[in-house]
Amino acid sequence: MVEIVQITPEITGVLVGFRLSTEFSSAYEVALNADRNYVHRPIFGKFTYTTLGVELLKREAVDKIRADSKQIISTWFRRHLRGFFISTSGGLRLPTAELLSCHNDIVLTQKGHGTPEKAWCRLLTPYGFGDVWASLKYPGFRILSTEPVDDMPFHTIFSIQISTLPAEEFSIYGGINSGTVVKFAHENLSDFLCQNAMLYVLHEIRNKIKENRQKLNIRKTSYRSITKSIERIKDYFEFSVGIPIILTDLRDFSKRKNIWNSYIFFNAPPWPQEEPAQLSEVLRNHVKFLSQKTANEELSVREHFEQLASIMSTQESVKAQKRMEFLTYLTIVLALSSLIVSLSPDTWIKETKAYLDRKINQKPKPPNSF
């Protein structure tokens, strides 16, 4: 399943859905049901060990399955569809999503609200994830998305409790089955996936700006160091050719509220004495804030790099002038040496002796009289 979405005039998104094999689609279930014992692993040499319990071992197995699937997806995109995230991070932070469906249980639960979370459900959610967003229209339909932090992969988890889905809405699809559940999720969440990816784009741009700013170091004034710094500045300007236009597009896009209403029914549990937060409004405000902040950072770094390039160019000009001055003196010495060598020894000895005699025998001039 492939869908091409024109998000803004300057940004085109591609949604690619991968159909899993029967064996891979039940990999989580197999990992959670496997019998495991405590494991002792050596750390810091041979005499220090750590003990991993059953829960940690099962979480490791789940995380490995998730990492392997992300690696397969990244490899496919590197080979067939290189885009922004492949160019910037090599696919390490390529936005991905997975759909977890369960017939009777809710995999993603809102802590402190509703049914307590089961242990096996907790193992399916990685560390570092944010709030669980629940649909008001379909109670068993949930979203859990990562908070973009530094080099953390961008990943989203959707869960559907099949028993809560209205059968009448699936009659046009031919009933509820694995294929129609995927189609239902795609129709309700494709806009969210594209707009949530815009948030990841902004974080990726900020990461590249910070990375280039930290790499640049001109404390050393050697020719090699300055040349390397100029190359890094050139690479940054090549990377950021269309960034200002993208940031302006996203800032304008975030101001159009009607575009963000396709998943308005997803809410997060409220803070005390507050209204429930709407996913569409939170995401829109976040994109609006980050686009403005990133634009300011990009402009500041661009001006800073331009000033550094000017300073380094001036330094190189001064060094070139000093080298030319040295070469001028060296040329004069070589010319005099060539002149001396071209004269015969008798000639320049006689000429030198005559010159010295004139200087020695020269009478001083009388002082001026008034």
C-alpha positions in Angstrom: 0.0 0.0 0.0 1.5 3.3 -1.1 0.0 6.8 -0.9 1.6 10.0 -2.0 0.4 13.1 -0.1 1.0 16.7 -1.0 1.3 18.1 2.5 2.3 21.7 1.5 3.4 23.2 -1.8 7.0 22.4 -1.0 6.6 19.1 1.0 5.5 15.8 -0.4 5.0 12.8 1.8 4.9 9.1 0.9 3.1 6.6 3.1 4.2 3.1 2.5 2.4 0.2 4.2 4.3 -3.1 4.6 2.3 -6.4 4.8 3.9 -8.7 7.3 4.3 -12.4 6.8 2.2 -14.7 9.1 5.3 -15.6 11.1 6.5 -12.0 11.5 3.0 -10.7 12.4 2.8 -13.0 15.4 6.4 -12.4 16.5 5.4 -10.3 19.6 3.0 -13.0 20.7 5.7 -15.7 20.4 8.2 -13.5 22.3 5.8 -12.8 25.2 4.7 -16.4 25.5 8.2 -17.9 25.5 9.3 -19.4 28.8 12.4 -17.6 30.2 14.6 -17.9 33.2 16.8 -15.4 35.0 20.1 -14.6 33.2 23.4 -13.5 34.7 25.5 -11.3 32.3 29.0 -10.2 33.0 29.7 -6.4 33.1 32.9 -4.5 33.8 35.1 -7.6 33.4 34.7 -11.2 34.5 33.9 -10.6 38.2 30.9 -8.3 38.1 27.5 -9.6 36.9 24.0 -8.2 36.4 20.9 -10.3 36.8 18.1 -9.9 34.2 14.6 -11.0 35.2 12.0 -12.5 33.0 10.3 -9.2 32.3 13.5 -7.5 31.2 14.3 -10.5 28.9 10.9 -10.4 27.3 11.2 -6.6 26.8 14.6 -7.1 25.2 13.0 -9.7 22.8 10.2 -7.3 21.9 12.6 -4.4 21.4 14.8 -6.6 19.1 11.8 -7.5 16.9 10.9 -3.8 16.7 14.5 -2.8 15.8 14.7 -5.6 13.2 11.5 -4.5 11.5 12.7 -0.8 11.5 16.0 -1.9 9.9 14.1 -3.8 7.2 12.0 -0.7 6.4 15.1 1.7 6.4 17.0 -0.7 4.1 14.0 -0.7 1.7 13.8 3.1 1.6 17.6 3.5 1.1 17.4 1.2 -1.9 14.2 2.4 -3.5 13.0 5.8 -2.1 15.6 8.0 -0.7 14.1 11.1 0.9 14.7 13.7 3.6 15.3 11.3 6.5 17.5 8.9 4.5 19.7 11.9 3.4 20.0 13.4 6.9 20.2 10.4 9.3 20.8 7.4 6.9 17.4 6.1 7.9 18.2 5.8 11.7 15.4 8.3 12.5 13.0 7.4 9.7 9.5 7.9 11.0 7.8 4.5 11.3 4.6 3.2 12.8 3.1 -0.2 13.8 -0.4 -1.4 14.3 -1.2 -3.8 17.2 -4.6 -5.4 17.1 -6.1 -7.5 19.9 -9.6 -9.0 20.0 -10.5 -8.5 23.7 -7.8 -6.4 25.4 -6.7 -2.8 25.1 -2.9 -2.8 24.5 -2.4 0.9 25.2 -4.0 2.1 28.4 -4.1 5.6 29.8 -2.5 5.4 33.2 -4.9 6.3 36.0 -7.9 6.1 33.7 -10.0 3.1 32.9 -8.7 -0.5 33.0 -5.3 -1.1 34.8 -2.5 -1.9 32.5 -1.6 -5.5 32.1 2.0 -6.6 32.4 2.3 -8.0 28.9 0.8 -4.8 27.5 3.5 -2.8 29.3 6.2 -4.9 27.7 5.0 -3.8 24.2 5.5 -0.1 24.9 9.1 1.1 24.7 10.6 3.5 27.2 10.5 7.2 26.5 7.0 7.3 24.9 4.6 10.1 25.7 0.8 10.1 26.4 -1.7 7.6 25.2 -4.3 9.3 23.0 -7.7 7.6 23.0 -10.5 8.0 20.4 -13.8 9.2 21.7 -15.6 7.7 18.8 -13.9 4.2 18.9 -12.9 3.5 22.6 -10.5 0.7 21.7 -8.6 2.9 19.2 -5.4 4.3 20.7 -2.2 6.2 19.6 1.2 6.3 21.4 3.9 8.4 19.8 7.5 9.0 20.7 8.7 12.3 22.1 11.4 13.4 19.6 14.6 13.7 21.7 18.1 13.9 20.3 18.9 10.6 18.5 15.9 8.7 19.6 14.1 6.9 16.7 10.8 8.4 15.5 8.2 5.7 16.1 4.4 5.6 16.6 2.3 2.7 17.9 -1.4 2.3 17.1 -3.6 -0.3 19.0 -7.1 -1.4 18.1 -9.4 -3.5 20.3 -11.3 -5.4 17.6 -14.3 -6.3 19.8 -15.1 -2.6 20.2 -15.3 -1.8 16.5 -18.8 -1.2 15.2 -19.7 -4.1 12.8 -22.1 -2.0 10.8 -19.3 0.3 9.6 -17.3 -2.7 8.3 -20.2 -4.2 6.3 -19.1 -2.2 3.3 -15.7 -3.9 3.6 -17.1 -7.4 3.9 -16.8 -7.7 7.7 -14.1 -7.4 10.2 -10.8 -9.2 9.5 -7.1 -8.3 9.5 -7.2 -6.6 6.1 -10.3 -4.5 6.8 -8.8 -3.4 10.2 -5.7 -2.2 8.5 -7.8 -0.3 5.9 -9.9 1.2 8.7 -6.7 2.4 10.6 -5.2 3.8 7.4 -8.4 5.8 6.5 -8.5 7.3 10.0 -4.8 8.0 10.6 -3.2 8.8 7.3 -3.5 12.5 7.9 -2.1 12.2 11.4 0.9 10.2 10.1 1.8 12.9 7.6 1.3 15.8 10.0 3.1 14.0 12.8 6.0 13.5 10.4 6.2 17.3 10.0 7.0 17.4 13.7 9.8 14.9 13.1 11.1 16.9 10.1 11.5 20.0 12.4 13.3 18.0 15.0 15.6 16.5 12.3 16.4 20.0 11.0 17.2 21.2 14.5 19.4 18.2 15.1 21.4 19.0 11.9 21.7 22.7 12.8 23.0 21.7 16.3 25.3 19.1 14.8 26.9 21.5 12.3 27.3 24.2 15.0 29.1 21.9 17.3 31.4 20.4 14.6 32.6 23.9 13.5 35.8 24.7 15.3 38.2 27.4 14.2 40.3 27.7 17.4 43.2 26.3 15.3 44.4 28.7 12.6 46.4 26.2 10.5 45.6 26.0 6.8 44.2 22.5 7.1 41.9 23.4 10.0 40.6 26.5 8.2 40.1 24.6 5.0 38.1 21.9 6.8 35.9 24.5 8.6 35.2 26.2 5.2 34.2 22.8 3.8 31.8 22.2 6.7 30.2 25.7 6.2 29.8 24.9 2.5 28.2 21.5 3.4 25.8 23.2 5.8 24.7 25.8 3.2 24.2 23.0 0.6 22.0 21.2 3.2 20.0 24.3 4.1 19.2 25.5 0.6 15.5 24.9 0.9 15.2 24.9 4.6 13.8 28.5 5.0 11.1 27.8 2.5 10.1 24.5 4.3 10.0 26.3 7.6 7.8 29.1 6.2 5.5 26.5 4.6 5.1 24.6 7.9 4.5 27.8 9.9 1.7 28.8 7.4 0.4 25.2 7.4 0.1 25.1 11.2 -2.2 28.2 11.1 -4.9 26.5 9.1 -7.0 24.8 11.7 -9.4 23.1 9.4 -6.7 20.8 8.0 -5.9 19.3 11.4 -9.5 18.2 12.2 -9.5 14.7 10.6 -8.4 13.1 13.9 -10.0 15.6 16.3 -11.6 12.9 18.4 -8.4 11.6 19.9 -7.9 13.0 23.4 -5.3 12.6 26.2 -6.3 12.4 29.9 -6.5 15.9 31.4 -4.3 17.4 34.0 -6.1 18.3 37.3 -8.7 21.1 36.8 -8.0 21.2 33.0 -10.0 20.2 29.9 -8.9 17.0 28.0 -6.2 17.8 25.4 -7.1 17.3 21.7 -4.4 15.5 19.7 -5.0 17.7 16.6 -4.7 21.0 18.5 -1.6 19.9 20.5 0.2 18.7 17.4 -0.7 21.8 15.5 0.5 24.1 18.2 3.7 22.1 18.5 4.4 22.3 14.8 3.7 26.1 14.9 6.0 26.7 17.8 8.9 24.5 16.5 8.7 25.9 13.0 9.1 29.5 14.3 11.8 28.5 16.7 13.7 26.5 14.1 13.5 29.3 11.6 15.1 31.7 14.2 17.8 29.2 15.0 18.5 28.5 11.3 18.8 32.3 10.5 21.1 32.8 13.5 23.4 30.0 12.5 23.4 31.1 8.9 24.4 34.6 9.8 27.0 33.2 12.2 28.5 31.0 9.5 28.6 33.9 7.1 30.6 36.0 9.6 32.9 33.1 10.3 33.5 32.6 6.6 34.3 36.3 6.2 36.7 36.2 9.2 38.5 33.1 7.9 38.7 34.6 4.4 40.3 37.8 5.9 42.8 35.6 7.9 43.7 33.8 4.7 44.2 37.1 2.8 46.5 38.4 5.6 48.5 35.2 5.5 48.7 35.4 1.7 50.0 38.9 1.9 52.7 37.9 4.4 53.7 35.1 2.1 53.9 37.5 -0.8 56.1 39.8 1.2 58.5 37.0 2.1 58.6 36.0 -1.6 59.4 39.5 -2.6 62.3 39.7 -0.2 63.5 36.3 -1.4 63.3 37.4 -5.0 65.4 40.5 -4.3 68.1 38.4 -2.6 68.1 35.9 -5.5 68.4 38.8 -8.0 71.4 40.3 -6.1 73.0 36.9 -5.8 72.5 36.3 -9.5 74.1 39.7 -10.3 77.1 39.1 -8.1 77.6 35.6 -9.6 77.3 37.0 -13.1 80.2 39.4 -12.6 83.8 38.0 -12.8 85.7 37.9 -9.5 88.3 40.4 -10.6 85.8 42.9 -11.7 83.5 43.0 -8.6 86.6 42.9 -6.3 88.1 45.9 -8.1 84.8 47.7 -8.2 84.1 47.1 -4.5 87.7 48.2 -3.6 87.3 51.4 -5.6 83.9 52.1 -4.0 85.3 51.7 -0.5 88.3 53.9 -1.3 86.0 56.7 -2.5 84.0 56.5 0.7 87.1 56.5 2.9 88.9 59.3 1.1 85.8 61.5 0.6 86.2 64.8 2.3 83.3 66.1 4.5 81.4 69.0 3.2 81.9 72.3 5.0 79.0 73.5 7.1 76.6 76.0 5.6 77.5 79.6 6.5 75.0 82.3 7.3 
